[in-house]
Amino acid sequence: MTMTAAVMYEPTGQKVQEIENRPIAVPFRKIAPAPLTPNPLSLPGLTITNGGVAGSRRDFLLTVAGGIAGLAIASWPARVLAQPAGGSPLRISTIGAGREGGALGALFVKAGHPVMFSSRHPDNLKGLVDVLGPLARAGTVAEAVEFGDVVMVIVPYTAIEQIGKTYGNALAKKVLVIDVSNPIARRDGNEIVKWADEQGGAGLATAKLLPGAHIVRAFNAINYAKLSEYAHRQGELVGVPIAGDDQHAIAIASSLIREIGFEPVVVGGLAMGKYLVPGTPLGGAHTAGEIRQALTSLH
Ligand SMILES: NC(=O)c1ccc[n+]([C@@H]2O[C@H](COP(=O)([O-])OP(=O)(O)OC[C@H]3O[C@@H](n4cnc5c(N)ncnc54)[C@H](OP(=O)(O)O)[C@@H]3O)[C@@H](O)[C@H]2O)c1
């Protein structure tokens, strides 16, 4: 078997073991926690951590739209820039329009969907939506919740409780809530990571915070800086492991994921959502086949 270095973490983000095999050749299991180590990947002006990217979000917002609208998209087939492949456009909102929210929302704009990007400071999103064109708009979180048929929650995990308290009833009425967020000790603190673990991991924990919502976890461990490059990749598509308990929501999520140029791979119910975090065998960019193979080590 081909040997490449890889470091694996349990869903909490704590380092559990170092292996040299990829595809995964050993069962995924917990061992005594050790301190976090930073992910070695770095980009100009950014430090990539286990929880995502530390760096200037303002800088990112100024560059993401241009980057997304640039080379990667220029190389896409013309058909992907036309009407949504799934038929009628869906109104999509992002709660959180930072690095991951900005990059992911931009892909849906490019796929032909109207997208409202939101934050508590929507004026800061002007640069992003101006570059993305008329399908993109910025709003408050309340406006985004109102606007979207589909709502993506892409915030630090600590923010979800308040979002649930304020908008839980409205979110429960949406056909799909995509949970892109992760509990990461380094950013969110040990307490919430421990709490999420006690609920059964990130998927079930989010369901508790957003009761009644039709949740699908997706894109949790695909780095924002790679999204546009991976979308509609030549050859075999990048797979997106997804987890959810609602079949209708899973069907919609799958269709949307295909439209933006990835292959959805249903890995199980929300209980499997704990593996959709950076550093687990399902984390990172893999083909659908690699995801299915990694999945066998989790059962
Ligand atoms: N970065 C990645 O590559 C990556 C990849 C996969 C998943 N994720 C996950 O995605 C989530 C966001 O990561 P990120 O890197 O995009 O973070 P980020 O760049 O810091 O952006 C966070 C966004 O959340 C918003 N936000 C924070 N608190 C909020 C609240 N209480 N209510 C509403 N919005 C709030 C922020 O807007 P305001 O502060 O302006 O309100 C901002 O738009 C995390 O859970 C992360 O684990 C990240």
The ligand as a Tripos MOL2 file, in Angstrom:
@<TRIPOS>MOLECULE
LIG
   48    52     1     0     0
SMALL
NO_CHARGES

@<TRIPOS>ATOM
      1 N1        -12.1810   28.2210    7.2140 N.am      1 LIG1
      2 C1        -12.3320   27.0210    6.6560 C.2       1 LIG1
      3 O1        -11.5800   26.6260    5.7400 O.2       1 LIG1
      4 C2        -13.4510   26.1280    7.1150 C.ar      1 LIG1
      5 C3        -13.6930   24.9340    6.4200 C.ar      1 LIG1
      6 C4        -14.7740   24.1220    6.7960 C.ar      1 LIG1
      7 C5        -15.5830   24.4930    7.8700 C.ar      1 LIG1
      8 N2        -15.2960   25.6400    8.5490 N.ar      1 LIG1
      9 C6        -16.1650   25.9950    9.6940 C.3       1 LIG1
     10 O2        -16.9490   27.1090    9.3020 O.3       1 LIG1
     11 C7        -17.1730   27.9340   10.4450 C.3       1 LIG1
     12 C8        -16.7180   29.3480   10.1160 C.3       1 LIG1
     13 O3        -15.3150   29.3240    9.8590 O.3       1 LIG1
     14 P1        -14.6270   30.5390    9.0680 P.3       1 LIG1
     15 O4        -13.2130   30.1600    8.9080 O.co2     1 LIG1
     16 O5        -15.4320   30.9080    7.8690 O.co2     1 LIG1
     17 O6        -14.7500   31.6880   10.1710 O.3       1 LIG1
     18 P2        -14.6280   33.2530    9.9690 P.3       1 LIG1
     19 O7        -13.8870   33.5660    8.7440 O.co2     1 LIG1
     20 O8        -14.1520   33.7830   11.2610 O.co2     1 LIG1
     21 O9        -16.1560   33.7030    9.7530 O.3       1 LIG1
     22 C9        -17.1010   33.5310   10.7740 C.3       1 LIG1
     23 C10       -18.4180   34.1450   10.3300 C.3       1 LIG1
     24 O10       -19.3670   33.9060   11.3570 O.3       1 LIG1
     25 C11       -20.0340   35.1340   11.6570 C.3       1 LIG1
     26 N3        -20.4570   35.0870   13.0420 N.ar      1 LIG1
     27 C12       -19.6720   34.9480   14.1390 C.ar      1 LIG1
     28 N4        -20.4460   34.9600   15.2380 N.ar      1 LIG1
     29 C13       -21.7210   35.0870   14.8120 C.ar      1 LIG1
     30 C14       -22.9620   35.1640   15.4740 C.ar      1 LIG1
     31 N5        -23.0640   35.0950   16.8230 N.pl3     1 LIG1
     32 N6        -24.0930   35.2840   14.7440 N.ar      1 LIG1
     33 C15       -24.0010   35.3510   13.3970 C.ar      1 LIG1
     34 N7        -22.8480   35.2900   12.6980 N.ar      1 LIG1
     35 C16       -21.7270   35.1740   13.4110 C.ar      1 LIG1
     36 C17       -18.9910   36.1970   11.3850 C.3       1 LIG1
     37 O11       -19.5970   37.4120   11.0660 O.3       1 LIG1
     38 P3        -19.6390   38.6970   12.0170 P.3       1 LIG1
     39 O12       -18.5800   38.5370   13.0750 O.co2     1 LIG1
     40 O13       -19.4010   39.8320   11.0860 O.co2     1 LIG1
     41 O14       -21.0370   38.6740   12.5380 O.co2     1 LIG1
     42 C18       -18.3370   35.6450   10.1350 C.3       1 LIG1
     43 O15       -19.0880   35.9950    9.0000 O.3       1 LIG1
     44 C19       -16.4060   27.3180   11.6090 C.3       1 LIG1
     45 O16       -17.2750   26.5610   12.4090 O.3       1 LIG1
     46 C20       -15.3860   26.4230   10.9170 C.3       1 LIG1
     47 O17       -14.9970   25.3150   11.7190 O.3       1 LIG1
     48 C21       -14.2660   26.4740    8.1980 C.ar      1 LIG1
@<TRIPOS>BOND
     1     1     2 1
     2     2     3 2
     3     2     4 1
     4     4     5 ar
     5     4    48 ar
     6     5     6 ar
     7     6     7 ar
     8     7     8 ar
     9     8     9 1
    10     8    48 ar
    11     9    10 1
    12     9    46 1
    13    10    11 1
    14    11    12 1
    15    11    44 1
    16    12    13 1
    17    13    14 1
    18    14    15 2
    19    14    16 1
    20    14    17 1
    21    17    18 1
    22    18    19 2
    23    18    20 1
    24    18    21 1
    25    21    22 1
    26    22    23 1
    27    23    24 1
    28    23    42 1
    29    24    25 1
    30    25    26 1
    31    25    36 1
    32    26    27 ar
    33    26    35 ar
    34    27    28 ar
    35    28    29 ar
    36    29    30 ar
    37    29    35 ar
    38    30    31 1
    39    30    32 ar
    40    32    33 ar
    41    33    34 ar
    42    34    35 ar
    43    36    37 1
    44    36    42 1
    45    37    38 1
    46    38    39 2
    47    38    40 1
    48    38    41 1
    49    42    43 1
    50    44    45 1
    51    44    46 1
    52    46    47 1
@<TRIPOS>SUBSTRUCTURE
     1 LIG1         1 GROUP 0 **** ****
